[in-house]
Amino acid sequence: MKLRRAFAVVIAIVAVVLGVAVVSGFQLYDGAVSDREQQSAETAATATATQVETLLAERARTVELAATDPAVLDASQQRRATLQRLVEQTPFHGVSVVRANGTMTAIESAGLTADRRAEVIGSEFSDRTYVREGLAGQTYVSDPVEAETGNLVVTISTPVREDNSIVAVLTAALHIRDGDFLDSLSVIGGTAHEVRIVAGSQQLYASKSFDDHAEYTSANATISPTGWTVTATQVDDSAAETQLVTSLQLGAGGLVLLCLFGFGAWFKRSNLNQIDELLAGFDRLAERSYGTQISVGGSQEWEQIGAQFNEMSAELARHARELKQYREIVERVSDPIAIQNCDGEHLLANQALSEYAGYDSSDIIGADESLYLDDDAAAHVAEKRQEVLDTEQAIEYELSVQFSETSIEKTFSAQQYPYYDETGALAGTLSLYRDVTDLKDREAELEQYKRAVDGATDLICAVDENREYLFANPQYCAYHGLDQESIRGVNSQRVTPDKIVTDNVDRALDGETVKYKMTRDHADGSQRILDVRYYPLGTGDDNAGFVAVLRDVTEREERARQLRVVDRVLRHNLRNDLTVISLEAERIAAGASGPVADSAEGIQNHAEELLTTSTKSRAITDVLSEQPDRVSIDATDVLTQGASNVDDGVAVTLDIPDREVLVSAVTGLRKAVDELVTNAVAHNDQSDPSVDLSLEEDEQSVVLRVADNGPGMAEMDRDVLESGRAIEDLYHGSGLGLWLVYWTVQRSGGSITVRDRTPRGTVVELELPTG
């Protein structure tokens, strides 16, 4: 080890010089004194040179140690923190990083302003000797240079390696005049010597006011490897002092040797052993044993060095853990991720890309995207990659692909970024692919819904919990004289301040589904009747507002009123006239006999049938004129009531469960079932007529079944029940009863099926939604 050898040489030289001086003093006092003084000066010069060499070696080793820190190459705040720490915790006043291309990429210095740093960063330093020497692989100590501040600066540079290649130079500046670099020198001989260190014409150090007086004995020594000159002088004592010195020479020599050996022992224990421990720690770090801890004692400086090493080692371990975590995250991400070089060859392919492609990651590495994509998609990706390489700008685009090996078809939102290597050179692209297939499908569905809402004849809008519009379709905006583009955020109470609206909005915001009708003045001056429905967008505290659907039912309401008026007039007049006819026919039949009595009885029967038809027409009018609001009805109760209305002499079978079976239907369902039962009995031509009522249910619907053993149902009657239309314009069928059944079931959201019964009869099935 150079330091050990240098220190041993110093001790040996001092011992020899002192020994020769003692022997010569006894032989030739005057010559011995002169030789001793000369030798003392040389020893002081050599010892001082050795100390400077030691200090420079320690500083160079500190720079070499710092150059092994990966953070030096990190283009983030981590590098700046590392360089700042080096300035704060070492004698260096400034450090910088110069890339292999000669460009300075980082600098930290005491008192360096942000403007000055910005000015220096990016400057060219390839012409500096210490940069060239560092890039040549040497640790180099420069000649002193006078800075702008007037201070003398010595620069130590060393190469920064990555993967056994020199990628940068780490430089550190020592301030000579204003710094404390040479203040720690101890001059051999104490005040008897004066020491000066010069580099060329520049004086670097002087122990006190240096004077080239002829009475001084001086000696020079050269500091390796800088070539600096150390000049030490010995003061020429008087003759009396010479005798005293001679008498004390043996004791002083022994004492000096004792001190030197004591200093050597202390130095070995306090420094060399710590250096061995430190180097062993670096060896373990070089073997990637991050987290290694060392224990060095001795001086406070060594304790600080040990603490910094342990902190650096722990930091490297943390970086290693984070790198492992990042790798695991990339592998676990469900979106494909790829890194490709400038030729398109994959450098990285995560697990998601491997699963989509149907190839192992090892098979994808080295190949381009044509390995796993269809030709069109591969060409599109290659074109976009080239665009990123040409512009060095990130791009985003949509990509629909089919993976050739797995036949998976997907739509991705692709993002491509330029990828740079550790030197900052463009090395390829980083690609992220997010699967948006489902999102595109939902967007298409939303677009369909939007077209449906915008094209609806109803007035539709949505209002949030603050009563402000979220959206409204064109019909709603046109009806209320609003601008569809600026309606969002408008308070709905400004548009519809009516109390009935406000009260029902309160109910809707409480989570209630609201249905009501109201009369409103239209923009054209007419009054319109609106059927209003509010559907909450949530429940309770989670309610985010409601959707309003307004339907203009003015014409329907008017037709319903007209229908009721006509029905009321016709039924009133018809019933009055038929009652008169029936009474007259009954009076004629009572006072006549033969054909006249028979005709009178026939007139009376027809009058009663017309009265029955009038009653049915009223039920139909009620069904058609009222809003088809559905309620929950017990189907078992409906069938039980239908069975109870059958006349004696008709066999009735009731096959229903012993519990409620709820269906969703309009309130006229009971009349409809009664009509089917009545129709089955009235048209039965058997001597033993029968009617079977049964029920069948599943999770979504309930089937009410009415079966008879009659002659069967005419085709035209079937058509009325199943489709609500007659085959011929002159069809009258069995009267209005079957129409009542059809409209009741149709308005209940159900359907009717008619089929023949084996061996004889008809089965009518009403399928209704569960309630």
Secondary structure by P-SEA (a helix, b strand, c coil): caaaaaaaaaaaaaaaaaaaaaaaaaccaaaaaaaaaaaaaaaaaaaaaaaaaaaaaaaaaaaaaaaaccccccccaaaaaaaaaaaacccccccccccccccccccccccccaaaaaaaccccccccaaaaaaaaccccccccccccccbbbbbbbbbbbccccccbbbbbbbbcccccccccccccccccbbbbbbcccccccccccccccccccbbbbbccccbbbbbbbbccccaaaaaaaaaaaaaaaaaaaaaaaaaaaaaaaacaaaaaaaaaaaaaaaaccccbbbbbbccaaaaaaaaaaaaaaaaaaaaaaaaaaaaaaaaaccbbbbbbccccccccccaaaaaaacccccccccccccccccaaaaaaaaaaaaaaaaccbbbbbbbbbbccccccccccbbbbbbbbccccccccbbbbbbbaaaaaaaaaaaaaaaaaaaaccccccccccccccccccaaaaaaaccccccccccccccccccaaaaaaaaaaaacccccbbbbbbccccbbbbbbbbbbbccccccccbbbbbbbbaaaaaaaaaaaaaaaaaaaaaaaaaaaaaaaaaaaaaaacccaaaaaaaaaaaaaaaaaaaaaaaaaaaaaaaccbbbbbbcaaaaaaaaaaaccccbbbbbbcccbbbbbbcccaaaaaaaaaaaaaaaaccccbbbbbbbccccccbbbbbbbbccccccaaaaaaaacccccccccccccaaaaaaaaaaaaacbbbbbbbcccbbbbbbbbbccc
